[in-house]
Amino acid sequence: SMYNNKKILAIIPARGGSKGLPNKNIKPLCGKPLIGWSIEQAQGSKYIDEIFVSTDSAEIASVAESFGIKVPFLRPAELATDTSPSSGFVLHTIDYYRSQGQEFDYILLLEPTSPLRKKEDIDNAISLLKEGSIGVVSLGEVHTEHPFIVKVIEEGKVVPFVEVDKKLTRRQELSKVYFPYGVVYLVERRYFEDKKLFYSSESTPYFIERWQNYEIDDIYDFLCIEAILNYKKSDII
């Protein structure tokens, strides 16, 4: 199942605690626990060699197991706080597989809070890997909140956040800007161990569509995604 003889470990991170939306990772979304969407999308990939669910919650682990994913251990508490860097649990997971005699070439992080993946997104992103490539990151074009348009408040007044070059006319095309949504973060394992970054200026972009520009932080995102899933059923696993 490997892509160009590269072994790929998919990690689905799912902590139990969530301030914005309690138990969001297992909250039913269109009748399926949220994490189940990402698990099934990973299971549908031709190229992923191993799927690991990283969680500190026995309840989330048992939901993962109901989708056929073995969870060999729960994430240690010190790697599951609000302030723990995400590199910690990934390095811990790499070390676990190393102790089992398994090495991977690439790490694929699939955020369960970004369930709006087209059937082919994961494998299309993986197939962008070229020899020596450090990885691929999913980017959605920023539509309404372009940084040239956002404001700050100074002394009670609405002020542009960015001082626009006066030569820019209002009609002139602003350069497109992108946000790294959690559809796909794919990184070379050696690069990640060295730099502890999922993407950098050396990453290859994988462009997602407008309707995929959501990730679940709160109930409003959840409601949007639920409506989009119902609307786009045929495009999504």
C-alpha positions in Angstrom: 0.0 0.0 0.0 3.1 2.3 0.1 3.5 5.4 -2.1 6.9 5.2 -3.9 8.1 2.8 -1.2 7.5 5.5 1.5 6.0 4.3 4.7 3.3 6.6 6.0 2.0 6.8 9.6 -1.3 8.6 10.0 -1.9 10.2 13.4 -5.3 11.3 14.5 -5.0 13.5 17.6 -8.1 13.5 19.8 -7.8 14.9 23.4 -10.7 14.3 25.7 -10.9 17.8 27.2 -12.2 20.7 25.1 -13.2 24.1 26.4 -14.9 25.3 23.2 -17.1 22.3 22.7 -17.2 19.6 25.4 -16.4 16.1 24.1 -16.3 17.4 20.6 -14.1 14.6 19.2 -16.8 12.0 19.9 -19.9 14.3 19.5 -22.2 12.7 16.9 -21.9 14.5 13.5 -24.5 13.4 11.0 -24.9 10.3 13.1 -21.2 9.4 13.4 -18.8 10.4 16.2 -16.7 13.2 14.9 -13.4 11.2 15.1 -15.1 8.4 13.1 -15.1 10.6 9.9 -11.3 11.0 10.0 -10.7 7.3 10.9 -12.8 6.1 7.9 -11.1 8.7 5.6 -7.7 7.3 6.7 -8.9 3.7 6.2 -10.0 4.7 2.6 -6.5 5.7 1.7 -4.4 3.5 -0.6 -1.1 4.8 0.7 -1.4 4.9 4.5 0.4 2.1 6.2 -0.6 2.6 9.8 -3.3 4.6 11.6 -2.7 5.7 15.2 -5.3 7.5 17.4 -3.5 9.7 20.0 -5.8 10.3 22.9 -5.7 10.7 26.7 -9.4 9.5 26.9 -10.5 5.9 27.5 -13.9 6.9 26.1 -12.4 8.2 22.8 -10.1 5.1 22.6 -13.1 2.8 22.8 -14.9 4.8 20.1 -11.8 4.4 17.9 -11.7 0.7 18.6 -15.3 0.5 17.5 -14.0 1.7 14.1 -11.4 -1.1 14.1 -8.4 1.0 15.3 -6.4 -0.5 18.1 -5.3 2.1 20.7 -2.3 0.4 22.4 -2.0 3.1 25.1 -3.5 6.4 26.2 -1.5 9.6 25.7 0.5 10.5 28.9 -1.1 13.3 30.8 1.9 15.7 30.3 1.4 15.4 26.6 -2.3 16.2 26.7 -2.6 19.6 28.5 -3.9 22.8 26.8 -0.3 24.1 26.6 1.5 20.9 25.4 3.0 21.5 22.0 1.6 19.1 19.4 5.1 18.0 18.6 5.3 16.2 21.9 2.7 13.5 21.3 3.9 13.0 17.7 7.5 12.4 18.8 6.2 10.1 21.5 4.2 8.1 18.9 7.3 7.9 16.6 9.3 6.6 19.6 6.6 4.0 20.4 6.7 2.6 16.8 10.5 2.7 16.9 10.5 0.6 20.0 8.3 -1.9 18.1 10.9 -2.0 15.3 8.8 0.2 12.9 10.1 3.3 11.2 8.1 5.6 8.9 9.2 8.0 6.2 6.2 10.4 6.5 3.8 11.5 9.2 0.3 12.4 8.2 -1.6 14.4 10.8 -5.4 14.2 10.3 -7.2 16.6 12.6 -10.6 15.2 13.6 -11.9 18.7 13.8 -11.5 19.0 9.9 -13.8 16.2 8.7 -14.6 17.9 5.4 -12.3 15.8 3.3 -13.2 14.7 -0.3 -12.9 11.0 -0.9 -9.6 11.5 -2.8 -8.0 14.3 -0.7 -5.6 12.3 1.4 -4.2 10.2 -1.5 -4.1 13.3 -3.8 -2.1 15.1 -1.2 0.3 12.2 -0.7 0.8 11.9 -4.4 2.2 15.4 -4.5 5.3 14.1 -2.6 8.4 14.2 -4.7 11.8 12.8 -3.8 13.3 15.0 -1.1 10.0 16.8 -0.5 9.6 17.8 3.2 5.8 17.5 3.0 2.4 18.9 2.0 0.0 21.2 3.7 -3.7 21.8 2.9 -4.5 25.4 2.2 -7.9 27.1 1.8 -8.1 30.5 0.2 -9.2 33.1 2.8 -12.5 34.5 1.5 -14.1 37.0 3.8 -11.4 37.8 6.4 -8.5 39.0 4.2 -5.8 40.5 6.3 -5.9 43.7 4.3 -9.5 44.2 5.4 -9.3 43.3 9.1 -9.5 46.1 11.7 -8.1 47.0 15.1 -9.6 49.4 17.6 -7.3 52.3 18.7 -8.7 54.8 21.2 -12.2 53.7 20.4 -11.8 54.2 16.7 -11.8 51.5 13.9 -8.4 51.5 12.3 -6.9 49.3 9.5 -4.8 46.5 10.9 -2.5 46.7 7.9 -1.5 50.1 6.4 -2.3 49.5 2.8 0.1 50.9 0.3 -1.7 54.0 -1.0 -1.0 53.0 -4.6 -3.4 50.1 -4.1 -6.8 51.1 -5.4 -9.8 49.6 -3.9 -10.7 47.8 -7.1 -7.2 46.4 -7.5 -6.9 42.7 -6.9 -5.4 41.9 -3.5 -3.0 39.0 -3.5 -4.7 35.8 -2.6 -4.0 34.6 0.9 -4.4 31.1 2.4 -5.1 29.5 5.7 -3.6 26.1 6.6 -6.8 24.1 7.4 -6.4 20.7 9.1 -7.5 18.6 6.2 -3.9 17.3 5.6 -0.6 18.0 7.3 2.0 15.6 5.7 5.6 15.9 6.8 8.8 13.9 6.4 9.5 12.1 9.6 13.2 13.1 9.8 12.4 16.7 9.1 9.7 16.7 11.8 12.1 15.1 14.4 14.7 17.8 13.5 12.4 20.9 13.3 9.3 19.9 15.1 7.2 21.6 12.5 4.3 20.1 10.4 4.8 22.6 7.6 7.2 25.4 6.6 8.0 27.6 3.7 9.4 24.4 2.0 6.1 22.6 2.1 4.1 21.9 -1.0 0.5 23.3 -1.0 -2.5 21.1 -1.5 -5.5 23.4 -2.3 -8.9 22.6 -0.8 -12.2 24.0 -1.9 -14.2 26.9 -0.3 -16.7 24.5 1.4 -13.8 22.8 3.2 -12.7 26.0 5.0 -14.0 25.0 8.4 -12.6 23.4 11.5 -14.5 22.7 14.7 -13.6 24.9 17.6 -17.1 25.6 18.9 -20.8 24.8 18.3 -21.1 27.3 15.5 -18.4 25.6 13.4 -20.0 22.2 14.3 -23.4 23.4 13.0 -21.9 24.8 9.8 -20.0 21.5 9.1 -23.0 19.4 9.8 -25.0 21.4 7.3 -22.2 21.2 4.7 -21.9 17.4 5.2 -25.6 17.0 4.6 -25.3 19.1 1.5 -22.1 17.5 0.1 -22.7 13.9 1.1 -21.7 12.4 -2.3 -18.2 14.1 -2.2 -17.3 12.9 1.3 -16.8 9.4 2.7 
